[in-house]
Amino acid sequence: RSSRATEGAHKPDIDFQRPVAEGLDLTVESAAEEITKRGGFGIAVPCDLGTDGVIEDILENRVRKDNDRLDVLVCSAYTTPPTGIRGEFWKQDLNMWDYVNGLGLRQVYAACRAAAPILIDTANKNAANV
């Protein structure tokens, strides 16, 4: 789900929101707030994952500089093709698959790849020697 960022704040261009049950807040901000509420330090970073390098920039300029640790990475990327996805999947052409997964799977992989060194560093710093 897109950010609930206020007017004037950076927020990705989102022209469609999936309907969710009333009262649910499925934004990146609510996930970060829940992490912080439970004793962690959640950072919400809504961004356009359609651009290569965004994840690496966030990890270097927000995570490394602010905390130099990363305990959990939550990443999810999805885009709906301009034609939409309606009807049986077997009637969709392969362009639909490429459009959706070219962003979704690729950027989740990019996020995991870019975050792995920070996650490993965090684990090594917190390892107990008994």
C-alpha positions as CSV (number, residue, x, y, z in Angstrom):
1,R,0.0,0.0,0.0
2,S,1.2,3.5,-0.6
3,S,2.3,5.9,2.0
4,R,-0.1,8.0,4.0
5,A,2.4,10.9,3.7
6,T,1.0,14.4,4.0
7,E,0.5,16.9,1.2
8,G,3.8,18.2,0.0
9,A,5.8,15.3,1.3
10,H,7.6,13.0,-1.1
11,K,5.4,10.1,-2.0
12,P,5.4,7.8,-5.0
13,D,2.9,8.5,-7.8
14,I,0.1,6.0,-7.0
15,D,-3.1,6.3,-8.9
16,F,-4.9,3.3,-7.5
17,Q,-5.4,1.8,-4.1
18,R,-6.6,-1.7,-3.5
19,P,-9.6,-1.8,-1.2
20,V,-8.9,-3.1,2.2
21,A,-11.2,-3.8,5.2
22,E,-12.4,-0.7,6.9
23,G,-10.1,0.4,9.8
24,L,-7.0,-1.4,8.5
25,D,-3.9,0.7,8.0
26,L,-1.6,-1.3,5.7
27,T,0.9,1.5,5.0
28,V,4.6,1.3,5.4
29,E,4.2,3.9,8.2
30,S,1.9,1.6,10.2
31,A,4.4,-1.2,9.9
32,A,7.2,1.0,11.1
33,E,5.0,2.3,14.0
34,E,4.2,-1.2,15.1
35,I,7.9,-2.2,15.1
36,T,8.7,0.9,17.2
37,K,5.8,0.3,19.5
38,R,7.2,-3.2,20.2
39,G,10.6,-1.8,21.2
40,G,12.4,-1.6,17.8
41,F,13.2,1.3,15.6
42,G,11.0,1.1,12.5
43,I,11.8,3.2,9.5
44,A,9.1,3.8,6.9
45,V,10.5,4.6,3.5
46,P,7.9,4.7,0.8
47,C,9.7,4.8,-2.6
48,D,9.4,4.1,-6.3
49,L,10.9,0.7,-6.8
50,G,10.6,1.1,-10.5
51,T,14.0,2.8,-10.5
52,D,17.2,0.7,-10.0
53,G,19.4,1.9,-7.2
54,V,16.6,3.2,-4.9
55,I,17.0,0.4,-2.4
56,E,20.8,0.7,-2.3
57,D,20.5,4.4,-1.8
58,I,18.0,4.0,1.1
59,L,20.1,1.3,2.8
60,E,23.3,3.4,2.5
61,N,21.9,6.8,3.3
62,R,19.2,6.0,5.8
63,V,20.1,2.7,7.5
64,R,23.9,2.9,7.5
65,K,24.1,6.6,8.5
66,D,21.2,6.6,11.0
67,N,21.7,3.2,12.8
68,D,24.3,1.1,11.1
69,R,22.2,-1.9,11.8
70,L,19.4,-3.8,10.2
71,D,17.6,-6.6,12.1
72,V,14.6,-7.2,9.7
73,L,14.0,-6.3,6.1
74,V,10.4,-6.1,5.0
75,C,10.1,-5.7,1.3
76,S,7.2,-5.9,-1.0
77,A,6.8,-4.5,-4.5
78,Y,4.0,-4.8,-6.9
79,T,2.6,-2.9,-9.8
80,T,-0.5,-3.3,-11.8
81,P,-0.2,-3.3,-15.6
82,P,-1.7,-0.4,-17.4
83,T,-4.3,-2.8,-18.9
84,G,-5.2,-4.1,-15.4
85,I,-5.5,-7.7,-14.4
86,R,-9.0,-8.9,-14.9
87,G,-10.3,-12.3,-15.8
88,E,-8.7,-15.7,-15.8
89,F,-4.9,-15.7,-15.6
90,W,-4.6,-18.2,-18.5
91,K,-6.2,-15.6,-20.8
92,Q,-3.6,-12.9,-19.9
93,D,-0.7,-12.4,-22.3
94,L,2.9,-12.8,-21.1
95,N,3.4,-9.0,-21.2
96,M,1.2,-8.9,-18.1
97,W,3.6,-11.4,-16.3
98,D,6.6,-9.4,-17.4
99,Y,5.2,-6.1,-16.3
100,V,4.1,-7.3,-12.8
101,N,7.1,-9.5,-12.0
102,G,9.7,-7.4,-13.7
103,L,9.2,-4.9,-10.8
104,G,8.0,-7.2,-8.0
105,L,10.4,-10.1,-8.1
106,R,13.3,-8.1,-9.4
107,Q,13.1,-5.4,-6.7
108,V,12.5,-7.8,-3.8
109,Y,15.7,-9.7,-5.0
110,A,17.5,-6.3,-5.2
111,A,16.4,-5.4,-1.7
112,C,17.6,-8.7,-0.2
113,R,20.9,-8.6,-2.1
114,A,21.6,-5.0,-1.0
115,A,20.5,-5.6,2.6
116,A,22.4,-8.9,3.1
117,P,25.8,-7.2,4.1
118,I,24.1,-5.0,6.7
119,L,22.0,-7.8,8.1
120,I,25.2,-9.9,8.4
121,D,27.1,-7.1,10.0
122,T,24.3,-6.6,12.5
123,A,24.2,-10.3,13.4
124,N,28.0,-10.4,13.8
125,K,27.9,-7.3,16.2
126,N,25.2,-8.9,18.3
127,A,26.6,-12.4,18.4
128,A,27.1,-13.8,21.9
129,N,30.3,-15.4,22.7
130,V,29.8,-18.1,25.3
